[in-house]
Amino acid sequence: MEKITLTGVSETMLQTVFARAQETQKQRHKIVDEKAVELVSHLDYDFSLARKDKIMSSGVIARTLVLDWMVKQYLQNHSGAVVVNLACGLDTRCYRMQGYSHWYNLDLPEVMALRKKLLPEEGVITQISASAMDIHWANCIVTDGKPVLVILEGLSMYLTEADIKQIFAIIATYFQDVTVFIETMLPFTVKMVKEKSIEGSHAKFTWGVKDGKTLASLLPNFEFVEEHSLVEGMEVIIPIYRVIGKIPFVRNLANKIVVLIEEGKAKL
C-alpha cells in the first residue's frame, strides 16, 4: 500500500481514479477501467469524500466516456500519431487506446513519483516529470514527423489565463501538426459549483472560459474546430439527460472538450 502525501490540485487525481474504479465495479457499469481498480487497491488513502461525491463521480465518468470516444476517433483517423497527456495524474487511457506510435504521460514530479511506483511504464509509453508550463518538457517528445494529439483533461480550471497561454505557446513552438483536446469550464461554474471531494483536497477552481471560440481568440496560433459538451456522456449515465440535455442552458452549463488545431492546418 502506498501512503499518500499529495495535497492540493495533485491530490484531486485520487478522486478521479476512484470514480473510475467505483464505476467499473458496478453491475451496470458505463466504463471499464480495470487499471483504476488495481490502482485504488494499492492506495492508502481515505476515499470517503469521493465515495459520497456523486456530482464529481458523474462528471468524471461523463468526461471519460466523451474523451475516450474522441481519442479513439482521432487515432482511427491518424494511425501512428503521438499522444501527449498533460497533467496525467493516474489516468489510464493509454491502456484503453490503440493506434498510437507513442504515448507520453506528463505531470509534476511528486505525482510522477507515485505513478512510477504504481505504473512502471516503458516501451511505447513514456513518463515525464515536469510542469505543463515548463517549456523543457517538449524537448522530451519525439514525433518523427507524425501528427501529435495533446490532451489537457481536468487541468484548465485550476490554472490562470496566463498559464493556458504559456502551455499553448509551448505546443505551437515545438509541434507542427498538432491537435489539442482541452477540457474547459464556464466562469459561472468556477464561481458557483462546489465539489466536496475537490474541496477536501484543498484545491480550488480558478479559471473558466465561455466556449471554444472564445478560448481560440485568446491563442494567436490556434483555431477552433469543435467542442463536445459532457452532457454527451451524461446521456449514457442518466437517460433523462437525453431530454434535458437538448436544453441549450443545460448543455452549455456542462464542461466541454474543446478541439483546437494550429492555424492553417487541415480540419479533423
C-alpha positions in Angstrom: 0.0 0.0 0.0 1.3 3.4 -0.9 0.7 6.1 1.7 -0.5 9.3 0.0 1.0 12.7 1.0 -0.2 14.7 -2.0 -2.2 17.8 -1.4 -4.0 20.5 -3.5 -4.6 20.0 -7.2 -2.3 17.0 -7.4 -4.5 15.2 -4.8 -7.6 15.6 -7.0 -6.2 12.8 -9.3 -7.1 10.4 -6.5 -10.8 11.3 -6.6 -10.9 10.8 -10.4 -9.2 7.4 -10.3 -11.5 6.3 -7.5 -14.6 7.4 -9.5 -13.4 5.3 -12.5 -12.7 2.3 -10.2 -16.1 2.6 -8.5 -18.0 2.8 -11.8 -16.1 -0.2 -13.1 -17.2 -2.3 -10.2 -20.9 -1.5 -10.6 -23.1 -4.2 -12.1 -24.3 -1.9 -14.9 -21.1 0.0 -15.4 -20.7 2.6 -18.1 -17.0 2.3 -18.4 -14.5 -0.5 -17.7 -11.2 0.6 -16.2 -9.6 -2.4 -14.5 -6.3 -0.5 -14.1 -8.2 2.1 -12.0 -9.5 -0.8 -9.8 -6.0 -2.1 -9.4 -4.5 1.3 -8.6 -7.1 2.1 -5.9 -6.4 -1.3 -4.2 -2.8 -0.2 -3.7 -3.5 3.3 -2.3 -3.5 4.0 1.4 -6.0 6.9 1.3 -9.3 7.9 2.8 -11.8 7.9 -0.2 -14.8 8.6 2.0 -15.4 12.1 0.5 -15.0 10.8 -3.1 -17.4 7.9 -2.3 -20.1 10.4 -1.4 -19.5 13.0 -4.1 -22.0 12.0 -6.8 -21.5 15.2 -8.7 -17.8 14.7 -9.0 -18.2 11.0 -9.9 -20.8 11.6 -12.6 -18.6 14.3 -14.1 -15.5 12.1 -14.2 -17.4 9.2 -15.9 -19.1 11.5 -18.4 -15.7 13.1 -19.2 -14.1 9.6 -19.5 -16.8 8.5 -22.0 -16.6 11.6 -24.1 -12.8 11.8 -24.2 -12.4 8.0 -24.9 -14.8 8.4 -27.9 -12.8 11.4 -29.1 -9.3 10.0 -28.7 -10.4 6.7 -30.3 -11.8 8.5 -33.3 -8.7 10.7 -33.6 -6.4 7.6 -33.6 -8.6 5.9 -36.2 -8.1 8.9 -38.4 -4.4 9.5 -37.5 -2.9 6.0 -37.1 0.6 6.1 -35.7 0.1 9.5 -34.0 2.0 10.6 -31.0 -0.2 11.4 -27.9 0.9 13.8 -25.1 -1.2 13.6 -22.0 -0.5 16.7 -19.9 -1.3 16.6 -16.1 -2.0 12.9 -16.5 -2.2 12.0 -12.8 -3.2 8.4 -12.6 -5.0 8.4 -15.9 -5.2 5.0 -17.6 -6.4 5.9 -21.1 -3.1 4.8 -22.7 -4.1 1.2 -21.8 -7.5 1.5 -23.4 -6.5 3.1 -26.7 -4.9 1.5 -29.8 -3.3 3.0 -32.9 -0.7 5.4 -31.4 3.0 5.1 -32.0 4.0 6.6 -28.7 2.2 7.9 -25.6 3.7 10.4 -23.2 2.3 10.9 -19.7 3.4 14.1 -18.0 2.8 15.5 -14.6 4.5 17.2 -11.6 7.5 15.3 -10.1 5.6 14.4 -6.9 2.8 13.0 -9.0 5.0 11.0 -11.3 7.0 9.6 -8.4 3.8 7.9 -7.3 2.8 6.9 -10.8 6.1 5.3 -11.5 5.7 3.1 -8.4 2.2 2.0 -9.4 2.6 2.0 -13.2 6.2 1.4 -14.2 5.6 2.3 -17.9 8.1 1.8 -20.6 8.3 0.9 -24.3 5.8 3.0 -26.3 4.6 4.7 -23.0 7.0 7.3 -21.6 6.7 9.2 -18.3 7.9 12.8 -18.0 8.2 14.7 -14.7 7.5 18.3 -15.3 5.0 21.1 -15.1 2.9 21.6 -18.2 4.1 25.3 -18.1 7.7 24.3 -18.2 9.0 24.7 -21.8 11.6 21.9 -21.3 9.1 19.1 -21.4 8.5 19.5 -25.1 12.2 18.6 -25.7 11.4 15.1 -24.5 8.8 14.4 -27.1 9.9 12.6 -30.3 7.4 13.0 -33.1 9.4 11.9 -36.2 7.0 14.0 -38.3 3.9 12.2 -37.0 0.8 14.0 -36.1 0.5 14.9 -32.4 -2.5 14.9 -30.1 -2.2 16.8 -26.9 -4.8 16.1 -24.1 -5.5 18.5 -21.2 -8.1 16.8 -19.1 -9.2 18.2 -15.8 -6.4 20.9 -15.7 -7.5 24.3 -17.2 -10.0 25.1 -14.4 -7.1 25.1 -11.8 -4.9 27.4 -13.8 -4.9 31.1 -14.9 -5.3 32.6 -18.4 -1.6 33.3 -18.4 -0.9 29.6 -17.7 -3.1 28.5 -20.5 -1.4 30.9 -22.9 2.0 29.6 -21.8 1.0 25.9 -22.4 -0.3 26.7 -25.9 2.8 28.8 -26.7 4.9 25.7 -25.9 2.7 23.5 -28.1 2.8 25.9 -31.0 6.6 26.3 -30.8 7.5 22.6 -30.7 4.9 20.8 -32.7 4.0 21.3 -36.4 0.9 19.0 -36.9 -0.9 19.2 -33.6 -4.5 18.8 -32.4 -5.4 19.7 -28.8 -8.3 18.4 -26.8 -8.8 20.6 -23.7 -11.5 20.4 -21.1 -12.9 23.8 -20.2 -15.3 25.1 -17.5 -17.6 28.1 -17.6 -16.7 31.1 -15.5 -20.1 30.7 -13.8 -19.3 27.1 -12.8 -15.9 28.1 -11.5 -17.6 30.6 -9.1 -20.7 28.7 -8.2 -20.1 24.9 -8.3 -18.5 23.2 -5.3 -17.4 19.5 -5.3 -16.9 18.2 -1.7 -14.1 15.8 -2.6 -12.2 18.5 -4.5 -12.6 21.0 -1.7 -11.4 18.3 0.7 -8.2 18.2 -1.2 -7.8 22.0 -0.7 -7.9 22.5 -4.4 -9.9 25.4 -5.9 -11.3 26.1 -9.4 -9.7 29.3 -10.6 -10.4 29.8 -14.3 -13.1 29.4 -16.9 -14.0 30.4 -20.4 -17.3 30.9 -22.2 -16.7 28.5 -25.1 -14.2 27.1 -27.5 -14.4 30.0 -29.9 -13.6 32.4 -27.0 -10.7 30.2 -26.0 -9.3 30.2 -29.5 -9.5 34.0 -29.6 -7.0 34.1 -26.7 -4.5 31.9 -28.5 -2.8 33.6 -31.6 -1.6 30.3 -33.1 -4.7 28.2 -32.8 -8.2 28.0 -34.3 -11.4 26.4 -33.1 -12.6 23.2 -34.7 -15.5 21.9 -32.5 -16.5 21.2 -28.9 -18.3 18.5 -27.1 -20.4 19.0 -24.0 -20.0 16.4 -21.2 -23.8 16.1 -21.5 -23.0 13.6 -24.2 -21.5 11.4 -21.5 -24.3 12.2 -19.0 -26.8 10.9 -21.6 -25.2 7.5 -21.1 -25.1 7.6 -17.3 -28.5 9.2 -16.7 -31.1 8.6 -19.5 -33.1 11.8 -18.6 -30.2 13.8 -20.0 -31.3 12.7 -23.5 -34.2 15.0 -22.9 -32.9 17.8 -20.7 -29.6 17.8 -22.5 -31.3 19.3 -25.5 -32.0 22.4 -23.5 -29.2 24.9 -24.5 -28.7 26.2 -20.9 -28.1 22.6 -19.6 -25.8 21.7 -22.5 -23.8 24.9 -22.2 -23.5 24.7 -18.4 -21.6 21.4 -18.5 -17.9 21.2 -19.0 -16.7 20.9 -22.6 -14.0 19.2 -24.5 -12.7 21.8 -27.0 -10.8 20.8 -30.1 -8.2 23.3 -31.4 -5.6 23.0 -34.2 -2.8 25.2 -35.3 -3.9 27.9 -37.7 -3.7 26.9 -41.4 -3.8 23.2 -40.7 -6.5 20.9 -42.2 -9.5 20.2 -40.1 -10.1 16.8 -38.5 
